[in-house]
């Protein structure tokens, strides 16, 4: 891949400087040169970048850019890029980002290109940022990167499907079915809710039905970007009061700290759309119908809002990962703790292998790999505190009938 520079006085003086977004393969057959990855903070967000001295500019894909800065406008740029085979690349624009590394902080330009791939740390940034090469681990990052690449199916987009038994929801057979009317939605939210319903149907989480004995109203909450919505059935009104609560112990904070306290490296894997990776059996499907302004929809996957869902999911994950040293499950998070890099990578590979075999997927953007002790504990405490506050809010809402 090349950068085309057109500021010369004549065509003969034009330069084509290599830009290593795509590695050339084949000049040395059978030799793998693993990348060197370094963590920088871009606008206070930790980003892993591949060090590439063959790259004149620092480059990020638009997909990664949209994850970090959703909705942020790009500055126009005259930079043109092409592959080694002279095929043009689409340059989306550039960003000025605040780059932090150790005690250094500086504002630098970042080129955004169409596509996906590693974020590259080029010579333009390397001239300004002085990397601490004595602390850059050139062994761990490639081994971890290769492991993630080998199990890329775990991090694919889309909904995973657990290959184990379908989930059952046991309701009192003597209970009278409860059918609730659809709640009124603000007109401003209707289109957003309809799009989300269509998306859930297309991915197989919901299916349209004409009739139902059970039906719960929905709760629709706008996401942070205000452009999408999260839909949850309010099953407190229907199946939860008459279903058998599947009790299964969720780890306490004290137990997690006691088990993980000896570790020096930590990984947190966030399972994408956690509960909804588990399919429901036919009998349970009939109990988890939602009533919307677009009609009735039936869940085919374990939905959020079912009182037994946390216990069901916790048991499935503990059964799946049982016996792997240093691995704990906290609902939709898998926590891995080890005293050495070798031990950690072995545990991580076994976890990846079992997740892939079971058909489950994780959300890579929310995972933390081989973090130092302090970062892991801060992350864990924040999550625990959030979950504690969320449970208090749910109890308050139930008590006050909201």
VOGU-3710 file (C-alpha; in Angstrom, 3 decimals, decimal comma):
1> xxxxxxxxxx> 0,000/0,000/0,000  1,392/3,388/-0,959  0,875/7,049/-0,152  0,709/9,185/-3,273  2,237/12,652/-2,769  1,285/15,211/-5,424  3,049/18,327/-4,125  6,060/17,957/-6,461  6,785/20,339/-9,337  6,498/17,706/-12,055
11> xxxxxxxxxx> 5,282/14,164/-12,603  8,882/12,933/-12,664  9,405/14,271/-9,130  6,274/12,624/-7,728  6,985/10,218/-4,868  5,269/7,011/-3,949  6,110/6,184/-0,347  5,151/2,704/0,951  2,366/2,662/3,520  2,299/-0,727/5,261
21> xxxxxxxxxx> -1,429/-1,160/5,824  -1,282/-4,477/4,017  1,708/-6,682/4,672  3,512/-8,096/1,701  3,482/-11,873/1,904  5,543/-14,306/-0,107  8,981/-12,726/-0,261  10,111/-14,993/2,602  7,998/-18,113/2,546  7,091/-19,846/5,779
31> xxxxxxxxxx> 8,497/-17,101/8,049  6,051/-15,349/10,358  7,088/-12,006/11,831  4,656/-11,242/14,659  3,621/-7,593/15,097  4,811/-5,379/17,931  1,799/-3,857/19,674  1,908/-0,910/22,035  -0,910/0,636/24,070  -1,479/4,370/23,713
41> xxxxxxxxxx> -4,254/6,570/25,051  -6,161/8,390/22,310  -8,405/11,053/23,831  -8,022/9,149/27,136  -9,145/5,823/25,570  -6,685/2,920/25,560  -5,958/1,726/22,018  -3,584/-1,022/20,890  -1,484/0,083/17,890  0,867/-1,889/15,671
51> xxxxxxxxxx> 4,328/-0,322/15,453  5,320/-0,143/11,778  8,383/1,879/10,793  7,550/1,247/7,134  4,450/3,400/7,460  4,836/7,131/6,917  1,472/8,010/8,509  -0,491/6,688/11,469  -3,710/5,093/10,260  -6,951/3,728/11,733
61> xxxxxxxxxx> -9,907/1,994/10,054  -13,259/3,799/9,968  -14,824/0,834/11,782  -12,502/1,270/14,769  -12,897/5,053/14,573  -16,684/4,799/14,792  -16,392/2,579/17,875  -14,154/5,071/19,658  -15,729/8,307/18,441  -19,284/7,585/17,266
71> xxxxxxxxxx> -20,700/10,438/15,238  -17,484/12,501/15,265  -16,865/14,501/12,098  -13,674/13,955/10,127  -11,507/16,699/8,677  -10,964/16,623/4,910  -7,485/15,570/3,807  -5,585/15,572/0,525  -3,800/12,320/1,388  -4,258/9,615/-1,235
81> xxxxxxxxxx> -3,511/5,956/-0,623  -3,251/2,957/-2,886  -2,330/-0,695/-2,586  0,890/-2,136/-3,968  -1,151/-3,282/-6,967  -2,119/0,378/-7,667  -5,706/-0,017/-6,454  -6,946/3,157/-4,729  -7,977/3,096/-1,082  -10,809/5,204/0,210
91> xxxxxxxxxx> -9,504/7,806/2,647  -12,375/9,007/4,823  -10,560/11,961/6,393  -8,435/12,721/9,429  -8,751/13,415/13,144  -6,623/15,421/15,532  -6,382/13,277/18,664  -4,756/13,787/22,040  -2,148/11,044/22,324  -0,905/9,953/25,732
101> xxxxxxxxxx> 1,993/7,612/26,462  3,589/7,347/29,902  4,353/10,989/30,834  4,016/12,290/27,273  0,930/13,991/25,859  0,626/15,599/22,438  -1,993/16,289/19,772  -1,364/14,438/16,495  -3,201/13,770/13,199  -4,691/10,323/12,532
111> xxxxxxxxxx> -5,698/9,216/9,018  -8,997/7,297/8,784  -9,459/4,773/5,952  -12,393/2,637/4,875  -12,231/-0,950/6,110  -11,081/-2,900/9,129  -7,783/-3,964/10,652  -5,066/-3,040/13,118  -4,431/0,604/13,972  -0,940/1,505/12,762
121> xxxxxxxxxx> 1,618/3,623/14,599  3,611/5,204/11,785  6,797/7,234/11,523  4,996/10,570/11,870  4,012/9,679/15,458  7,246/7,813/16,206  9,190/11,034/15,528  7,219/12,777/18,281  6,471/10,031/20,825  9,452/8,401/22,489
131> xxxxxxxxxx> 8,548/4,781/23,107  9,992/3,004/26,123  11,347/-0,006/24,253  12,667/-1,616/27,432  9,085/-1,990/28,689  7,443/-3,020/25,427  6,852/-6,751/25,625  7,506/-8,126/22,168  6,562/-11,683/23,144  3,237/-11,393/24,913
141> xxxxxxxxxx> 1,439/-9,199/22,364  2,184/-11,343/19,283  1,257/-14,547/21,137  -2,002/-12,988/22,297  -2,693/-11,516/18,859  -2,091/-14,864/17,176  -4,364/-16,607/19,680  -7,174/-14,131/19,005  -6,693/-14,564/15,259  -6,863/-18,363/15,591
151> xxxxxxxxxx> -10,258/-18,085/17,306  -11,640/-15,203/15,251  -15,075/-16,864/15,087  -15,605/-16,031/18,763  -15,401/-12,309/17,968  -17,524/-12,300/14,808  -20,423/-9,885/14,659  -23,915/-11,293/14,977  -25,608/-13,410/17,592  -23,963/-16,587/18,860
161> xxxxxxxxxx> -26,020/-19,750/19,432  -25,294/-22,098/22,321  -25,071/-25,679/21,054  -26,149/-27,212/24,351  -29,697/-27,991/25,535  -32,467/-25,446/25,053  -33,475/-23,457/28,119  -36,688/-24,152/30,026  -38,799/-21,680/32,009  -41,004/-23,485/34,502
171> xxxxxxxxxx> -44,312/-21,737/35,216  -47,004/-22,880/37,632  -49,285/-25,132/35,526  -52,286/-23,856/37,507  -51,503/-20,203/36,789  -53,946/-18,205/34,690  -52,230/-16,733/31,590  -51,730/-12,985/31,777  -52,197/-10,869/28,665  -51,208/-7,188/28,923
181> xxxxxxxxxx> -52,015/-4,455/26,448  -49,238/-2,705/24,576  -48,013/0,466/26,265  -48,283/3,770/24,465  -45,006/4,945/22,969  -44,049/8,558/22,245  -44,394/9,114/18,497  -40,758/10,227/18,358  -39,646/6,731/19,465  -41,923/4,628/17,272
191> xxxxxxxxxx> -39,653/4,461/14,244  -36,623/3,590/16,388  -38,544/0,845/18,217  -39,832/-0,562/14,905  -36,295/-0,727/13,508  -35,104/-2,579/16,608  -38,014/-5,034/16,399  -37,167/-5,668/12,742  -33,517/-6,231/13,661  -34,402/-8,700/16,426
201> xxxxxxxxxx> -36,658/-10,606/14,032  -33,986/-10,715/11,315  -31,350/-12,112/13,718  -33,793/-14,729/15,034  -34,270/-13,419/18,572  -37,948/-12,615/17,972  -40,619/-14,068/15,716  -43,996/-12,559/14,824  -47,099/-14,342/16,132  -50,804/-13,708/15,581
211> xxxxxxxxxx> -52,187/-15,008/18,876  -50,878/-15,639/22,393  -52,168/-16,499/25,847  -49,327/-14,683/27,569  -48,164/-11,195/26,588  -46,016/-8,635/28,414  -45,675/-4,942/27,609  -42,246/-3,643/26,642  -39,820/-1,190/28,164  -37,878/0,773/25,530
221> xxxxxxxxxx> -34,760/2,672/26,629  -32,724/4,922/24,352  -29,046/4,042/24,081  -26,290/6,602/24,598  -26,167/7,610/20,940  -29,915/8,453/21,021  -30,229/6,696/17,645  -30,964/3,164/18,848  -33,105/1,611/21,554  -32,915/-1,371/23,868
231> xxxxxxxxxx> -36,162/-3,363/24,136  -36,973/-5,489/27,148  -40,185/-7,317/28,024  -41,694/-6,277/31,353  -42,177/-9,851/32,517  -42,914/-8,685/36,074  -46,443/-8,237/34,740  -46,781/-11,780/33,390  -44,569/-14,839/33,823  -42,142/-13,841/36,603
241> xxxxxxxxxx> -44,672/-13,954/39,490  -45,835/-17,468/38,531  -42,572/-19,055/37,365  -40,256/-21,186/39,450  -37,176/-19,159/40,307  -34,106/-21,082/39,124  -31,788/-20,288/42,013  -28,089/-20,575/41,317  -25,391/-18,800/43,337  -23,860/-15,704/41,753
251> xxxxxxxxxx> -20,295/-15,152/43,057  -19,934/-12,595/45,826  -17,332/-9,851/45,591  -15,447/-11,368/48,528  -15,257/-14,748/46,787  -13,979/-13,192/43,567  -11,262/-11,269/45,380  -10,199/-14,317/47,367  -9,917/-16,494/44,269  -8,242/-13,919/42,018
261> xxxxxxxxxx> -6,031/-12,168/44,555  -2,826/-14,096/43,707  -2,981/-13,270/40,022  -0,606/-10,885/38,256  -2,312/-10,862/34,842  -6,046/-10,626/34,256  -8,421/-10,989/31,318  -12,099/-10,077/31,182  -14,189/-11,511/28,325  -17,566/-9,860/27,745
271> xxxxxxxxxx> -20,084/-12,221/26,144  -22,078/-10,464/23,415  -25,824/-10,255/24,134  -25,169/-12,801/26,858  -28,527/-14,426/27,665  -29,797/-14,230/24,102  -27,170/-16,712/22,962  -29,235/-19,403/24,720  -32,233/-20,810/22,828  -35,547/-21,451/24,580
281> xxxxxxxxxx> -37,516/-24,678/24,290  -40,959/-24,654/22,649  -42,861/-24,511/25,951  -40,869/-21,542/27,201  -41,430/-19,693/23,917  -45,138/-19,455/24,689  -44,466/-17,660/27,989  -42,210/-14,872/26,690  -44,418/-13,013/24,231  -44,277/-9,214/24,102
291> xxxxxxxxxx> -47,110/-6,907/23,047  -46,058/-3,870/20,997  -47,702/-1,237/18,799  -46,685/-3,496/15,882  -48,390/-6,547/17,351  -47,214/-9,674/19,159  -43,676/-11,069/19,074  -42,346/-14,219/20,703  -38,790/-14,616/22,008  -36,873/-17,625/20,752
301> xxxxxxxxxx> -33,867/-16,816/22,980  -33,579/-16,281/26,733  -34,537/-12,607/27,171  -33,416/-10,046/29,698  -36,097/-9,425/32,302  -36,801/-13,071/33,144  -36,153/-13,488/36,879  -34,330/-16,808/36,436  -32,120/-15,612/33,558  -29,025/-14,666/35,638
311> xxxxxxxxxx> -29,009/-18,017/37,454  -29,621/-19,997/34,261  -26,814/-18,253/32,410  -24,405/-18,472/35,354  -24,916/-22,249/35,583  -24,471/-22,776/31,831  -21,199/-20,838/31,809  -19,794/-22,461/34,954  -20,587/-25,933/33,583  -18,923/-25,018/30,291
321> xxxxxxxxxx> -15,694/-23,640/31,790  -15,387/-25,884/34,850  -11,892/-27,195/35,562  -9,884/-24,406/33,901  -7,448/-23,037/36,456  -7,848/-19,350/37,305  -11,170/-18,941/35,473  -14,293/-17,542/37,110  -17,666/-16,538/35,685  -19,595/-13,476/36,807
331> xxxxxxxxxx> -22,870/-13,631/34,832  -21,915/-12,359/31,338  -18,214/-11,822/32,138  -15,493/-14,461/32,116  -12,616/-13,555/34,457  -9,168/-15,125/34,025  -6,351/-14,705/36,541  -2,815/-16,121/36,315  0,591/-15,635/37,890  2,569/-15,996/34,643
341> xxxxxxxxxx> 2,137/-15,178/30,950  2,527/-18,801/29,894  -0,120/-19,998/32,319  -2,437/-17,160/31,314  -2,178/-17,854/27,589  -2,832/-21,559/28,179  -5,978/-20,790/30,188  -7,124/-18,246/27,603  -6,672/-20,742/24,771  -8,716/-23,371/26,614
351> xxxxxxxxxx> -11,486/-20,830/27,267  -11,467/-19,805/23,583  -11,598/-23,455/22,518  -14,632/-24,207/24,699  -16,469/-21,029/23,680  -15,904/-21,815/19,998  -17,067/-25,423/20,429  -20,180/-24,229/22,268  -21,024/-21,658/19,578  -20,750/-18,656/21,908
361> xxxxxxxxxx> -19,394/-15,222/21,005  -17,728/-12,354/22,859  -17,662/-8,631/22,143  -14,014/-7,829/21,484  -14,391/-4,078/22,012  -15,503/-4,711/25,599  -12,889/-7,344/26,432  -9,698/-6,631/28,366  -6,740/-8,914/27,697  -3,835/-9,582/30,072
371> xxxxxxxxxx> -4,326/-6,384/32,053  -2,067/-5,469/34,990  -3,445/-6,003/38,476  -4,553/-2,452/39,305  -6,437/-1,898/36,036  -8,325/-5,158/36,458  -9,434/-4,451/40,005  -10,631/-0,938/39,125  -12,676/-2,391/36,245  -14,103/-5,140/38,452
381> xxxxxxxxxx> -15,061/-2,805/41,292  -16,806/-0,413/38,900  -18,831/-3,259/37,413  -19,745/-4,658/40,834  -20,846/-1,236/42,048  -22,945/-0,728/38,902  -24,626/-4,118/39,296  -25,306/-3,381/42,976  -26,927/-0,033/42,122  -28,943/-1,656/39,335
391> xxxxxxxxxx> -30,328/-4,306/41,713  -31,270/-1,593/44,238  -33,063/0,332/41,488  -35,024/-2,756/40,391  -36,069/-3,475/43,987  -37,102/0,151/44,448  -39,140/0,073/41,219  -40,916/-3,133/42,281  -41,697/-1,734/45,746  -43,155/1,469/44,335
401> xx> -44,941/-0,233/41,451  -43,070/1,577/38,700
//
